[in-house]
Structure formats: C-alpha cells, structure tokens
Amino acid sequence: MDQIIESLAQFWEYTAFANMTWQHVVMILIGIIFVTLGIVKEWEPLLLVPIGFGMIIGNIPMFPGLSIGVYEDGSVLNILYQGVKQGWYPPLIFLGIGAMTDFSALISQPRLMLIGAAAQMGIFGAYLLAIAMGFAPNEAGAIGIIGGADGPTAIFLSSKLAPDLMGAIAVCAYSYMALVPVIQKPIMLLLTTKKERLIEMARPRQVSQKEKIVFPVIGFLLTALIVPSGLPLLGMLFFGNLLKESGVTRRLAETARGPLIDVVTTLIGLTVGASTQADKFLTGNSLKIFLLGLISFVIATASGVLFIKVWNLFLKPGRKINPLIGNAGVSAVPDSARVSEIVGREFNPDNHLLMHAMGPNVAGVIGSAVAAGILLSFLG
C-alpha cells in the first residue's frame, strides 16, 4: 500500500497541476484570449491563433529535467525555436512577402516613398523613449522597431540586440499589427479635416513589366549598399519580388508566397508564443515594452499623416495627397492600406485610396528593414 501511495505521489509531482502557479494561469488565459480574438474577431488569425496556442503550450508547467520545454537544449520545441532565436525565420517570411507584393503603386508614384520614410519616426521615437525609461541602447533599439509594425523585422532585430526581450517584443509587435484598424482610425480622424479626407488623387500610371523586373534589382542595390546590415531581410524581400515579376520562375514564386510562408508563419507564431513562459514574460519590462510599442505605433501613424499635411502646403491643387494614406507608411501590409481605403470611403464612397495607400505601405516594408539595418549597425 505504501508503495502505491508513493508511486501516486511521484506521479503527482510530474503533473502540471503540481507545478502550476498563478502566473501560468494568467498566461494560459492570455493565450486563450489571443486564440479567441483570432477566431471570433478574425484579427490577424494567421498570427494570433498560432501565437495564442503557443502561449498555452509554453505555459504548461512541467517537472524540471524532462527536456521538452522551449528553453531546454535538445528538446523539439527548442530546436524549432532556433529559427526565431538565430533569426532564420524572418528572412524566409520576407522572401514570401516579396513574392506576393506588387510594387506597382510605388514604382508609378516614387514620391510616396517619402511617406513610408516619415512613418519610421515611430521607431526612432520609441528608441529615445526606451532610453529615457532605463533600457540599454541595444534593448531600446530592439523595442523601437515595434513602431514599424513588422513582426518578422522585430524578431530579427531583437534576436541580434536583445534576445532576452524577444518574446515580449515579438508578441507586442504582432498584437499591434492585429489591432491596426482599432489603433489607426482614431488617430487619422483626429489629425485630418473633412476637407482633407475628401481629396481625390489622380489614378496612378500603368507600370510596365520591364519596370517591375528592374525595380527589385535596383531597389536592392540602393538599399543594401547604404545599409549592408539589412541584407538578410532586404535581399530576401527583393529576391522574392524578382521571382514574382520575372515571369520565368512562377513555381518558385508560388512556393515562396504559398507553402513556404505558411509553414514558417506557423512555426514562428507557435514558437514565439511558447517562448512567453510566465517567469520570463510577466515582468515589469514586458509591461513597459507594450506601452512603448503602443506609443511607437501612434507616433508612426501620426508622423505619416502629419508629413502629408505639411507636404500638401507646397503642392499644387491637382497634385495634393490625401493625408488618410499617411497611416499606410507603417509596414503592416496590406492591413494599414485597407484602413486608408475604408476610412476614405466613409467620407467619399467614390474615392478609392487603396491603390495609392499601397505605395507608402510597401515603402514601409522597405523602410522598416532599412531602419533595422541602421540600428543593427550602430548597436550590434
């Protein structure tokens, strides 16, 4: 009888119930909320569902030494997590993004690149605020990149500059990407007048196939020669776009923007979620990161809108830009461009801003990768 009781006691020690703390419960509940928002509200379900379920997986407490946790060397989860920790996954996602992105809006209106550049103020604004809040320069740089609204870039940079904060930074970046419509619309309405929202822009010119093929080559050379440290992201982004536009590598492009990006997105979401173990995630620094992430997102959105308002002062009436596309300067493709379209049509149902908003939106993807390269150069 004593042996049976001893065996049951030993079994109990190995269960999650015996090792559960209130912190684990909190994180599991947060994971359930993420999954619910992804399924019920359809807020970036391809991101929130894997991240949320990963949070649940990562916060099932276990007996030490079983070698199954995401931070235990040699475990399956740890091996999958190396793609995040070593920065393998983000370039592969950028390959897929490049293969599914049409740069025509930017090629036809190169001036819109300036809006994408202006929106990167959110990154450097958050960097300065993080320094003021006591973070080390390298940590501040990793936190600031959240303002670009680009999850893969945030993971890539934080894996190089602040690995200990990567879980909080990644979850923060993806969370605010999912909340793009909720966060951006009030800022856009606050900073624009009704007259500005009604501005109609001329239809962009038709872009030739030759221009589409030349653009990724020229774009890569210009950006990589200026910021070589951004080469892993920029190279894969423009290479993916070349696969799409060349016309002779259709199978490769379809693989990159289909099965490859789906698999990598699933793995990156699941392992990032699993890395948010209660003892590493529920800290004061995590709360600060979420606050700074929100502030950086607000600054980025406001910077894009305000930049256009100032720019319009120097443009002739027929050349003015609708400031509602300023929010699209962040890298959340194509969600922020859709917000521009939706808000614009609320005030003028015949005004389609999506084709224009995609210009600064894809410029934001390039801009966030360049900004990451700059920060890595100085802080790495």
TIFI-122420 format. One record per residue (C-alpha): z, x, y. Coordinates in Angstrom, 2 decimals, padded with zeros to 5 digits, always signed. Layout:
N
NODE       c3       c1       c2
NODE        Z        X        Y
...
end
This chain:
380
NODE       c3       c1       c2
NODE  +000.00  +000.00  +000.00
NODE  +000.91  +002.81  +002.39
NODE  -002.44  +004.46  +001.71
NODE  -004.28  +001.22  +002.57
NODE  -002.34  +000.86  +005.82
NODE  -003.02  +004.50  +006.67
NODE  -006.74  +004.04  +005.98
NODE  -006.85  +000.93  +008.16
NODE  -005.04  +002.78  +010.95
NODE  -007.51  +005.62  +010.69
NODE  -010.40  +003.15  +010.75
NODE  -008.93  +001.55  +013.88
NODE  -008.87  +004.92  +015.62
NODE  -012.62  +005.22  +015.10
NODE  -013.42  +001.80  +016.59
NODE  -014.44  +001.31  +020.21
NODE  -011.55  -001.12  +020.69
NODE  -009.01  +001.64  +020.18
NODE  -010.65  +003.85  +022.80
NODE  -011.58  +001.16  +025.31
NODE  -010.34  +001.38  +028.92
NODE  -010.78  -001.00  +031.82
NODE  -013.35  +001.40  +033.28
NODE  -015.53  +000.98  +030.19
NODE  -015.27  -002.80  +030.52
NODE  -016.33  -002.62  +034.18
NODE  -019.38  -000.50  +033.38
NODE  -020.39  -002.75  +030.48
NODE  -020.17  -005.76  +032.81
NODE  -022.31  -003.96  +035.39
NODE  -024.86  -003.25  +032.64
NODE  -024.89  -006.94  +031.70
NODE  -025.45  -007.84  +035.37
NODE  -028.42  -005.44  +035.55
NODE  -029.97  -006.97  +032.42
NODE  -029.36  -010.49  +033.76
NODE  -030.96  -009.71  +037.13
NODE  -033.96  -008.17  +035.41
NODE  -034.49  -011.15  +033.09
NODE  -033.38  -014.12  +035.19
NODE  -034.38  -012.96  +038.69
NODE  -037.23  -010.74  +037.43
NODE  -036.10  -007.98  +039.80
NODE  -037.95  -004.90  +038.51
NODE  -037.32  -005.92  +034.86
NODE  -039.12  -002.84  +033.53
NODE  -036.41  -000.77  +035.21
NODE  -033.27  -002.90  +035.33
NODE  -033.37  -004.09  +031.70
NODE  -033.55  -000.55  +030.18
NODE  -031.03  +000.83  +032.69
NODE  -028.64  -002.09  +032.18
NODE  -028.78  -001.87  +028.39
NODE  -028.42  +001.90  +028.65
NODE  -025.21  +001.36  +030.63
NODE  -023.89  -000.81  +027.82
NODE  -024.82  +001.83  +025.22
NODE  -023.31  +004.68  +027.24
NODE  -020.01  +002.89  +027.75
NODE  -019.18  +002.02  +024.19
NODE  -016.17  +004.35  +023.78
NODE  -016.16  +006.48  +020.69
NODE  -013.87  +008.82  +018.80
NODE  -014.40  +012.40  +020.08
NODE  -016.48  +014.71  +017.94
NODE  -018.88  +012.22  +016.38
NODE  -021.81  +013.85  +018.21
NODE  -023.55  +010.63  +019.15
NODE  -022.86  +010.41  +022.91
NODE  -025.40  +011.23  +025.59
NODE  -023.35  +014.24  +026.74
NODE  -022.73  +015.67  +023.24
NODE  -025.08  +018.52  +022.38
NODE  -027.41  +017.82  +019.49
NODE  -027.00  +014.05  +019.47
NODE  -030.08  +011.83  +019.54
NODE  -029.18  +010.41  +022.94
NODE  -028.55  +013.90  +024.30
NODE  -031.97  +015.08  +023.10
NODE  -033.67  +012.09  +024.76
NODE  -031.59  +012.70  +027.89
NODE  -033.01  +016.21  +028.21
NODE  -036.17  +014.62  +029.60
NODE  -034.07  +013.46  +032.54
NODE  -031.80  +016.48  +032.79
NODE  -034.62  +019.02  +032.63
NODE  -036.96  +016.96  +034.79
NODE  -039.65  +016.32  +032.14
NODE  -039.97  +012.57  +032.56
NODE  -040.65  +012.26  +036.34
NODE  -043.94  +014.25  +036.32
NODE  -045.16  +012.15  +033.39
NODE  -044.39  +008.99  +035.34
NODE  -046.25  +010.42  +038.33
NODE  -049.22  +011.02  +036.03
NODE  -049.20  +007.33  +035.17
NODE  -048.72  +006.30  +038.80
NODE  -051.70  +008.39  +039.82
NODE  -053.81  +006.83  +037.07
NODE  -053.03  +003.30  +038.27
NODE  -053.13  +003.89  +042.05
NODE  -056.11  +003.11  +044.24
NODE  -056.05  +005.36  +047.31
NODE  -058.94  +003.49  +048.96
NODE  -056.71  +001.92  +051.63
NODE  -055.50  +005.36  +052.70
NODE  -058.93  +007.02  +052.48
NODE  -060.51  +004.30  +054.63
NODE  -057.72  +004.48  +057.23
NODE  -056.31  +008.03  +057.22
NODE  -054.20  +007.29  +060.29
NODE  -051.92  +005.16  +058.09
NODE  -050.67  +008.41  +056.53
NODE  -048.52  +008.83  +059.65
NODE  -046.59  +005.64  +058.82
NODE  -045.75  +006.99  +055.37
NODE  -044.57  +010.22  +057.02
NODE  -042.43  +008.32  +059.55
NODE  -040.68  +006.39  +056.78
NODE  -039.44  +009.67  +055.28
NODE  -036.91  +009.77  +058.14
NODE  -034.69  +007.81  +055.79
NODE  -034.49  +010.87  +053.53
NODE  -033.50  +013.32  +056.23
NODE  -031.23  +010.82  +058.00
NODE  -029.27  +010.28  +054.78
NODE  -029.18  +014.04  +054.22
NODE  -027.41  +014.58  +057.56
NODE  -025.01  +011.69  +056.92
NODE  -024.16  +013.05  +053.46
NODE  -023.35  +016.44  +055.00
NODE  -021.10  +014.67  +057.51
NODE  -019.33  +012.86  +054.64
NODE  -018.42  +016.15  +052.97
NODE  -021.14  +016.62  +050.37
NODE  -022.51  +020.11  +049.79
NODE  -026.02  +020.73  +051.19
NODE  -027.66  +020.64  +047.75
NODE  -025.86  +017.38  +046.89
NODE  -026.81  +015.91  +050.27
NODE  -030.46  +016.74  +049.65
NODE  -030.41  +015.01  +046.26
NODE  -028.72  +011.95  +047.76
NODE  -031.09  +011.80  +050.73
NODE  -034.18  +011.44  +048.55
NODE  -032.99  +007.91  +047.68
NODE  -034.41  +006.92  +051.08
NODE  -037.89  +007.47  +049.70
NODE  -037.34  +004.54  +047.29
NODE  -038.82  +006.61  +044.48
NODE  -036.78  +006.71  +041.28
NODE  -038.70  +009.48  +039.46
NODE  -038.58  +011.73  +042.54
NODE  -034.84  +011.08  +042.90
NODE  -034.29  +012.06  +039.26
NODE  -036.49  +015.14  +039.54
NODE  -034.74  +016.45  +042.66
NODE  -031.18  +015.61  +041.57
NODE  -031.78  +017.32  +038.21
NODE  -032.52  +020.50  +040.16
NODE  -029.98  +020.23  +043.00
NODE  -027.06  +018.10  +041.79
NODE  -027.07  +017.40  +038.02
NODE  -023.50  +016.06  +038.12
NODE  -024.54  +013.31  +040.54
NODE  -027.82  +012.47  +038.82
NODE  -026.61  +009.31  +037.09
NODE  -025.30  +007.73  +040.27
NODE  -028.34  +008.83  +042.30
NODE  -030.84  +007.52  +039.74
NODE  -029.11  +004.15  +039.31
NODE  -028.78  +003.84  +043.08
NODE  -032.49  +004.62  +043.65
NODE  -033.70  +002.17  +041.03
NODE  -031.26  -000.52  +042.17
NODE  -032.53  -000.43  +045.74
NODE  -036.14  -000.34  +044.51
NODE  -035.42  -003.63  +042.74
NODE  -033.88  -005.04  +045.92
NODE  -036.86  -004.17  +048.16
NODE  -037.60  -007.82  +049.12
NODE  -033.95  -008.54  +049.83
NODE  -033.28  -005.46  +051.97
NODE  -036.53  -005.03  +053.86
NODE  -037.38  -008.52  +055.10
NODE  -034.35  -008.96  +057.43
NODE  -035.00  -005.53  +058.98
NODE  -038.68  -006.33  +059.54
NODE  -037.85  -009.64  +061.22
NODE  -035.12  -008.09  +063.34
NODE  -037.34  -005.33  +064.73
NODE  -040.54  -007.30  +065.40
NODE  -041.51  -010.12  +067.76
NODE  -043.50  -013.18  +066.76
NODE  -046.48  -011.87  +068.73
NODE  -046.40  -008.57  +066.83
NODE  -046.22  -010.34  +063.47
NODE  -049.43  -012.23  +064.29
NODE  -051.51  -009.07  +064.91
NODE  -054.66  -009.16  +062.78
NODE  -056.19  -005.88  +061.68
NODE  -059.88  -005.24  +061.07
NODE  -060.93  -005.16  +057.44
NODE  -060.91  -001.54  +056.18
NODE  -064.29  +000.03  +055.45
NODE  -065.66  +000.29  +051.94
NODE  -064.83  +003.63  +050.31
NODE  -067.49  +005.36  +048.19
NODE  -066.84  +006.55  +044.66
NODE  -067.58  +010.12  +045.75
NODE  -064.75  +009.93  +048.31
NODE  -062.38  +008.63  +045.65
NODE  -063.22  +011.56  +043.37
NODE  -062.91  +014.20  +046.09
NODE  -059.64  +012.82  +047.51
NODE  -057.25  +013.86  +044.67
NODE  -058.64  +017.41  +044.67
NODE  -058.43  +017.83  +048.44
NODE  -055.12  +015.95  +048.64
NODE  -053.54  +018.17  +046.00
NODE  -054.73  +021.40  +047.61
NODE  -053.50  +020.39  +051.07
NODE  -050.05  +019.27  +049.91
NODE  -049.41  +021.88  +047.19
NODE  -050.46  +024.79  +049.40
NODE  -047.99  +023.63  +052.05
NODE  -045.15  +022.74  +049.64
NODE  -045.67  +024.60  +046.33
NODE  -042.25  +023.49  +045.07
NODE  -043.53  +019.91  +044.88
NODE  -046.29  +020.97  +042.48
NODE  -044.91  +019.25  +039.30
NODE  -044.95  +015.84  +040.98
NODE  -047.95  +016.28  +043.28
NODE  -050.07  +017.92  +040.59
NODE  -049.48  +015.14  +038.08
NODE  -049.96  +012.40  +040.70
NODE  -053.34  +013.66  +041.87
NODE  -054.43  +014.64  +038.35
NODE  -053.72  +011.10  +037.14
NODE  -055.75  +009.72  +040.03
NODE  -058.65  +012.05  +039.23
NODE  -058.62  +010.77  +035.63
NODE  -058.89  +007.25  +037.01
NODE  -061.62  +007.85  +039.55
NODE  -063.83  +010.39  +037.76
NODE  -065.41  +007.72  +035.57
NODE  -065.68  +010.06  +032.58
NODE  -062.03  +010.16  +031.46
NODE  -061.38  +006.44  +031.15
NODE  -059.49  +006.77  +027.84
NODE  -057.14  +009.38  +029.28
NODE  -056.52  +007.29  +032.39
NODE  -055.81  +004.17  +030.33
NODE  -053.37  +006.11  +028.16
NODE  -051.60  +007.57  +031.20
NODE  -051.20  +004.27  +033.04
NODE  -050.50  +002.27  +029.88
NODE  -048.71  +003.51  +026.75
NODE  -047.55  +006.83  +028.22
NODE  -045.90  +005.47  +031.37
NODE  -044.42  +002.56  +029.41
NODE  -042.78  +004.87  +026.86
NODE  -041.49  +007.30  +029.49
NODE  -040.21  +004.48  +031.74
NODE  -038.32  +003.01  +028.78
NODE  -036.77  +006.36  +027.86
NODE  -035.88  +007.30  +031.43
NODE  -034.28  +003.91  +032.09
NODE  -032.32  +003.86  +028.85
NODE  -031.02  +007.43  +029.10
NODE  -030.21  +007.22  +032.81
NODE  -028.23  +004.07  +032.08
NODE  -026.47  +005.75  +029.15
NODE  -025.52  +008.68  +031.39
NODE  -023.35  +006.41  +033.57
NODE  -020.27  +006.81  +031.42
NODE  -017.20  +005.36  +033.10
NODE  -015.37  +008.67  +033.54
NODE  -018.40  +010.22  +035.25
NODE  -019.71  +007.20  +037.19
NODE  -016.70  +005.31  +038.50
NODE  -015.72  +007.80  +041.18
NODE  -015.41  +007.82  +044.94
NODE  -018.58  +009.89  +045.18
NODE  -020.57  +007.16  +043.42
NODE  -019.48  +004.60  +046.00
NODE  -020.44  +006.99  +048.80
NODE  -023.84  +007.55  +047.18
NODE  -024.53  +003.82  +047.01
NODE  -023.54  +003.44  +050.66
NODE  -025.70  +006.37  +051.73
NODE  -028.57  +005.08  +049.61
NODE  -028.47  +001.73  +051.38
NODE  -028.30  +003.41  +054.79
NODE  -031.22  +005.70  +053.94
NODE  -033.28  +002.72  +052.79
NODE  -032.55  +000.88  +056.03
NODE  -033.44  +003.96  +058.11
NODE  -036.71  +004.44  +056.19
NODE  -037.76  +000.81  +056.65
NODE  -036.78  +000.74  +060.31
NODE  -038.49  +004.08  +061.01
NODE  -041.81  +002.83  +059.67
NODE  -041.67  -000.40  +061.68
NODE  -040.49  +001.25  +064.92
NODE  -043.07  +004.04  +064.61
NODE  -045.87  +001.45  +064.65
NODE  -044.33  -000.37  +067.62
NODE  -044.33  +002.85  +069.65
NODE  -047.78  +003.82  +068.40
NODE  -049.20  +000.45  +069.46
NODE  -048.31  +001.26  +073.07
NODE  -051.11  +003.84  +073.05
NODE  -053.70  +001.87  +071.07
NODE  -056.41  -000.42  +072.43
NODE  -056.07  -004.15  +071.61
NODE  -058.64  -004.10  +068.81
NODE  -057.02  -001.05  +067.18
NODE  -053.39  -002.18  +067.15
NODE  -051.46  -002.13  +063.88
NODE  -049.27  -004.96  +062.62
NODE  -045.76  -003.45  +062.50
NODE  -044.97  -005.55  +059.43
NODE  -046.75  -002.92  +057.33
NODE  -044.29  -000.27  +058.55
NODE  -041.86  -001.13  +055.75
NODE  -044.51  -000.08  +053.22
NODE  -044.10  +003.55  +054.21
NODE  -041.42  +003.86  +051.52
NODE  -042.55  +004.80  +048.03
NODE  -041.81  +001.53  +046.21
NODE  -045.40  +000.84  +045.12
NODE  -046.59  -001.90  +045.31
NODE  -043.45  -003.96  +045.96
NODE  -042.95  -002.97  +049.60
NODE  -046.65  -003.65  +050.32
NODE  -046.22  -007.10  +048.80
NODE  -043.28  -007.73  +051.15
NODE  -045.58  -006.93  +054.09
NODE  -048.11  -009.44  +052.77
NODE  -045.54  -012.18  +052.11
NODE  -043.77  -011.87  +055.48
NODE  -047.09  -011.66  +057.34
NODE  -048.45  -014.82  +055.72
NODE  -045.29  -016.72  +056.60
NODE  -046.32  -016.42  +060.26
NODE  -050.10  -016.46  +059.80
NODE  -051.35  -017.78  +056.43
NODE  -054.80  -016.34  +057.11
NODE  -053.56  -012.81  +057.82
NODE  -053.74  -010.67  +054.69
NODE  -051.82  -007.43  +055.20
NODE  -051.70  -006.20  +051.59
NODE  -054.91  -004.15  +051.81
NODE  -053.55  -002.43  +054.94
NODE  -049.98  -002.04  +053.67
NODE  -051.19  -000.19  +050.58
NODE  -052.28  +002.67  +052.87
NODE  -048.79  +003.66  +054.04
NODE  -047.40  +002.65  +050.64
NODE  -049.38  +005.25  +048.69
NODE  -048.83  +007.68  +051.57
NODE  -045.11  +007.13  +050.97
NODE  -045.51  +008.23  +047.34
NODE  -047.12  +011.46  +048.50
NODE  -044.61  +011.82  +051.35
NODE  -041.55  +011.46  +049.11
NODE  -042.91  +014.11  +046.73
NODE  -043.59  +016.45  +049.66
NODE  -040.10  +015.78  +051.07
NODE  -038.59  +016.56  +047.66
NODE  -040.53  +019.82  +047.60
NODE  -039.27  +020.74  +051.07
NODE  -035.65  +020.03  +050.12
NODE  -036.03  +021.97  +046.88
NODE  -037.48  +024.94  +048.78
NODE  -034.53  +025.16  +051.14
NODE  -031.69  +024.03  +048.89
NODE  -032.75  +025.01  +045.37
end
